[in-house]
Protein backbone atom coordinates (compact mmCIF):
# COMPACT_ATOMS: atom_id res chain seq x y z
CA UNK A 1 0.00 0.00 0.00
CA UNK A 2 1.38 3.35 -1.06
CA UNK A 3 0.65 6.57 0.80
CA UNK A 4 -0.42 9.31 -1.55
CA UNK A 5 0.11 12.96 -0.89
CA UNK A 6 2.36 15.92 -1.36
CA UNK A 7 5.74 15.15 0.18
CA UNK A 8 7.27 18.48 -0.90
CA UNK A 9 5.83 20.23 2.15
CA UNK A 10 7.48 17.67 4.44
CA UNK A 11 10.80 18.05 2.59
CA UNK A 12 10.63 21.84 2.91
CA UNK A 13 9.77 21.56 6.61
CA UNK A 14 12.68 19.17 7.31
CA UNK A 15 15.06 21.35 5.30
CA UNK A 16 13.96 24.49 7.17
CA UNK A 17 14.22 22.76 10.53
CA UNK A 18 17.72 21.48 9.72
CA UNK A 19 18.79 24.94 8.59
CA UNK A 20 17.40 26.56 11.75
CA UNK A 21 19.22 24.04 13.97
CA UNK A 22 22.48 24.59 12.07
CA UNK A 23 22.22 28.40 12.30
CA UNK A 24 21.42 28.13 16.01
CA UNK A 25 24.48 25.91 16.50
CA UNK A 26 26.73 28.39 14.68
CA UNK A 27 25.34 31.36 16.62
CA UNK A 28 25.72 29.59 19.97
CA UNK A 29 29.31 28.68 19.11
CA UNK A 30 30.09 32.25 18.08
CA UNK A 31 28.63 33.64 21.31
CA UNK A 32 30.65 31.10 23.31
CA UNK A 33 33.88 32.18 21.59
CA UNK A 34 33.13 35.86 22.22
CA UNK A 35 32.42 35.19 25.91
CA UNK A 36 35.65 33.19 26.25
CA UNK A 37 37.70 35.96 24.62
CA UNK A 38 36.07 38.53 26.89
CA UNK A 39 36.85 36.48 30.01
CA UNK A 40 40.45 35.98 28.83
CA UNK A 41 40.93 39.72 28.30
CA UNK A 42 39.37 40.45 31.69
CA UNK A 43 41.70 37.94 33.34
CA UNK A 44 44.73 39.47 31.59
CA UNK A 45 43.73 42.93 32.76
CA UNK A 46 43.11 41.83 36.35
CA UNK A 47 46.34 39.83 36.60
CA UNK A 48 48.59 42.71 35.51
CA UNK A 49 49.96 40.92 32.47
CA UNK A 50 48.53 43.66 30.26
CA UNK A 51 50.96 46.18 31.83
CA UNK A 52 53.90 43.90 31.08
CA UNK A 53 52.76 43.52 27.46
CA UNK A 54 52.37 47.31 27.11
CA UNK A 55 55.91 47.83 28.45
CA UNK A 56 57.32 45.29 25.98
CA UNK A 57 55.93 47.20 22.99
CA UNK A 58 56.81 50.74 24.15
C-alpha positions, 0 to 999 in steps of 0.5 A, spaced: 500 500 500 502 506 497 501 513 501 499 518 496 500 525 498 504 531 497 511 530 500 514 536 498 511 540 504 514 535 508 521 536 505 521 543 505 519 543 513 525 538 514 530 542 510 527 548 514 528 545 521 535 542 519 537 549 517 534 553 523 538 548 527 544 549 524 544 556 524 542 556 532 548 551 533 553 556 529 550 562 533 551 559 539 558 557 538 560 564 536 557 567 542 561 562 546 567 564 543 566 571 544 564 570 551 571 566 552 575 571 549 572 577 553 573 572 560 580 571 557 581 579 556 578 580 563 583 575 566 589 578 563 587 585 565 586 583 572 592 579 573 597 585 571 599 581 564 597 587 560 601 592 563 607 587 562 605 587 554 604 594 554 611 595 556 614 590 551 611 594 545 613 601 548 
